[in-house]
């Protein structure tokens, strides 16, 4: 779980030197549309560069927020108007498999707004967030609200807090990525168990309190 932010800086530095804030924005926008690009790495690299004085943290945060919100809304539009047909046809070319898409769609149907915020912090869900919300017909105004909240929290953690508390956030990042791996492994299993239990409960015969089962062999005698 030992994660060195020096590694992020080494990965992001060539792109930051060549493209600056635009590099952060493009990487995050395309990642949020659904492409498997290192948007998180670029954000952390930008925050570390700002802490060293070579970038402005205000501009890093501004470009990152705009890219996250616009990218996810583009993904939502593609999911809404193109739907599963587009995703299933072109998704595998950028790492969006049928299994990943199905898991995310099921999650959206059950959890709605909560998962839009939480998904921002989980790598696979972050990339498919807009696609899945649009493809299942989640209301756009609610998606915009929760997606903006999630973007503000995510950029705040991996942008502002890394800028302010680099060393402390380095350890937190290691624990977070460790937990994220377990979430991706155990999440679908727990969800499937809960769904099976819920379906079984709904199908089980319900007994009305205070009533007893009638004996089909019993005969009613008429009074003489």
C-alpha positions in Angstrom: 0.0 0.0 0.0 3.1 2.3 -0.1 2.3 4.7 -3.0 4.8 7.3 -4.0 3.4 10.6 -5.4 6.8 10.9 -7.1 5.6 8.2 -9.5 2.5 10.3 -10.4 4.7 13.3 -11.0 7.1 11.3 -13.2 4.1 10.1 -15.3 2.3 13.4 -15.6 5.4 15.7 -15.9 6.0 15.3 -19.7 2.3 16.0 -20.5 2.1 18.9 -18.0 5.2 20.5 -19.5 3.9 20.2 -23.0 0.2 20.8 -22.7 -0.2 22.4 -19.2 -3.7 22.9 -18.0 -5.1 21.8 -21.3 -3.5 18.4 -20.8 -5.3 18.0 -17.5 -8.6 19.0 -19.0 -8.4 16.7 -22.1 -7.3 13.7 -20.0 -10.1 14.1 -17.5 -12.7 15.0 -20.1 -12.0 11.9 -22.2 -11.7 9.7 -19.1 -15.2 10.9 -18.0 -16.6 10.2 -21.5 -15.6 6.6 -20.9 -12.0 6.2 -22.3 -9.5 4.5 -20.0 -7.1 7.4 -19.7 -5.0 8.4 -16.6 -7.2 11.4 -15.6 -6.6 10.8 -11.9 -2.8 10.7 -12.5 -2.9 14.0 -14.3 -5.0 15.7 -11.6 -2.6 14.5 -8.8 0.4 15.5 -10.9 -1.1 18.9 -11.5 -1.7 19.4 -7.8 1.8 18.3 -6.9 3.2 20.7 -9.6 1.1 23.5 -8.1 2.5 22.7 -4.6 6.0 23.1 -6.1 5.1 26.5 -7.7 5.1 25.5 -11.4 1.3 25.6 -11.8 -1.6 27.5 -10.3 -3.8 25.3 -8.0 -6.8 27.5 -8.8 -6.5 26.9 -12.5 -5.8 23.1 -12.0 -9.0 22.8 -10.0 -11.0 24.9 -12.5 -9.9 23.0 -15.5 -10.4 19.6 -13.7 -13.9 20.5 -12.5 -15.0 21.7 -15.9 -13.6 18.6 -17.7 -15.2 16.2 -15.2 -18.6 17.8 -15.5 -18.6 18.2 -19.3 -17.1 14.8 -19.9 -19.7 13.0 -17.8 -22.5 14.9 -19.4 -21.2 14.0 -22.9 -21.2 10.4 -21.7 -24.7 10.8 -20.5 -25.9 12.1 -23.9 -24.3 9.2 -25.7 -25.9 6.7 -23.3 -29.2 8.5 -23.5 -29.5 8.8 -27.3 -27.3 6.0 -28.5 -27.9 3.7 -25.6 -26.6 0.1 -25.2 -26.3 -0.4 -28.9 -23.5 2.1 -29.2 -21.8 1.0 -26.0 -21.9 -2.7 -27.0 -20.6 -2.0 -30.5 -17.8 0.4 -29.7 -17.2 0.0 -26.0 -14.8 -3.0 -26.2 -12.4 -0.9 -28.2 -11.8 1.4 -25.2 -12.2 -1.2 -22.5 -15.9 -1.0 -21.8 -17.0 -4.6 -21.7 -20.5 -6.0 -21.6 -19.9 -7.3 -18.0 -18.7 -3.9 -16.8 -21.6 -2.1 -18.4 -24.2 -4.5 -17.0 -22.9 -4.2 -13.4 -22.9 -0.4 -13.5 -26.4 -0.2 -15.0 -27.8 -2.5 -12.3 -26.2 -0.3 -9.7 -27.8 2.8 -11.1 -31.2 1.3 -11.1 -31.0 0.4 -7.4 -29.1 3.4 -6.0 -29.6 6.4 -8.3 -28.1 9.6 -7.0 -26.0 8.1 -4.3 -24.0 5.9 -6.7 -23.4 8.9 -9.0 -21.5 10.6 -6.2 -19.7 7.5 -5.0 -18.9 6.3 -8.5 -16.6 9.3 -8.9 -14.1 7.7 -6.5 -14.1 4.2 -8.1 -12.0 3.8 -11.2 -14.3 1.7 -13.4 -17.5 3.4 -12.3 -16.0 6.8 -12.9 -15.4 6.0 -16.5 -18.9 4.5 -17.1 -20.8 7.0 -14.9 -22.4 9.1 -17.6 -22.9 6.2 -20.0 -24.8 4.1 -17.6 -27.0 7.0 -16.2 -28.0 7.9 -19.7 -28.6 4.4 -21.0 -31.0 3.5 -18.1 -32.9 6.8 -18.5 -31.9 8.4 -15.2 -33.3 12.0 -15.2 -30.7 14.4 -16.5 -31.4 17.3 -14.0 -30.8 14.9 -11.1 -27.7 13.4 -12.9 -26.3 16.9 -13.3 -26.8 17.8 -9.7 -25.3 14.6 -8.2 -22.5 14.5 -10.8 -21.5 18.0 -10.0 -21.4 17.2 -6.3 -19.3 14.1 -6.9 -16.9 16.1 -9.2 -16.4 18.8 -6.6 -15.7 16.2 -3.9 -13.3 14.2 -6.1 -11.3 17.2 -7.3 -11.3 18.5 -3.8 -9.7 15.3 -2.5 -7.2 14.5 -5.2 -6.6 18.2 -6.2 -6.9 20.6 -3.3 -6.0 18.1 -0.5 -3.0 16.7 -2.4 -1.8 20.3 -2.9 -2.2 21.2 0.8 -1.2 17.9 2.5 0.9 15.9 -0.1 2.6 13.5 2.3 -0.4 12.7 4.4 -2.6 12.2 1.3 0.1 9.9 -0.1 -0.7 7.3 2.7 -4.4 7.9 2.4 -4.2 7.3 -1.4 -2.6 3.9 -0.8 -5.3 2.8 1.6 -8.0 4.1 -0.7 -6.7 2.2 -3.8 -6.4 -1.0 -1.6 -10.1 -0.6 -0.6 -11.1 0.2 -4.2 -9.7 -3.1 -5.4 -11.7 -5.0 -2.8 -14.8 -3.0 -3.6 -14.5 -4.0 -7.3 -14.1 -7.7 -6.3 -16.7 -8.0 -3.6 -19.2 -5.4 -4.7 -20.8 -7.5 -7.5 -20.8 -10.6 -5.2 -22.5 -8.8 -2.4 -25.0 -7.2 -4.8 -25.9 -10.6 -6.3 -26.4 -12.2 -2.9 -28.6 -9.3 -1.8 -30.6 -9.4 -5.1 -31.2 -13.2 -4.7 -32.4 -12.7 -1.1 -34.7 -9.8 -2.1 -36.3 -11.9 -5.0 -36.7 -14.9 -2.7 -38.3 -12.7 0.0 -40.7 -11.1 -2.6 -41.8 -14.6 -3.9 -42.3 -16.1 -0.5 -46.0 -16.5 0.5 -47.1 -13.9 2.9 -49.2 -14.8 6.0 -51.7 -12.4 7.3 -51.4 -12.1 11.1 -54.3 -13.4 13.1 -55.5 -15.9 10.4 -55.1 -19.6 10.3 -54.9 -21.9 7.3 -58.2 -23.5 6.5 -58.3 -27.3 6.5 -59.5 -28.3 3.0 -60.9 -31.5 4.4 -63.1 -29.8 7.0 -66.8 -29.5 6.2 -69.1 -26.8 7.4 -72.2 -28.2 9.2 -75.4 -26.4 8.9 -77.3 -25.9 12.1 -80.5 -28.0 12.4 
